[in-house]
């Protein structure tokens, strides 16, 4: 179970859920960049190039990540309430690879059913 509470004082990476599909990386950088230097921001995409509806924001400093988490927990973007959670380092690429594989498998199943 993920939490809005950091596992340690050194947590720097935030998972942003409920990101509007029309939101861009620039939107995320502008919103989260107000709280400190961002090391990396990503909006994972499906195999067809559309957004998955969540993002990762990693700060250079843990204090900046904590401030962003505290100040943006009630924020809306394009009318959608952003849900912020602390992300562990293992979240990300392995999780995304698994989801992408499931998407591809689902599409193969649909094509075979035609």
Secondary structure, DSSP 8 states (H G I E B T S, - for coil): ---SS-SSTT--EEEEES--TT--HHHHHHHHGGGS-EEEEE--B-TTS-B-SEEEEEESSHHHHHHHHHHHTT-EETTEE-EEEE--TTSSHHHHHHHHHHHHHHHHHHHHT-
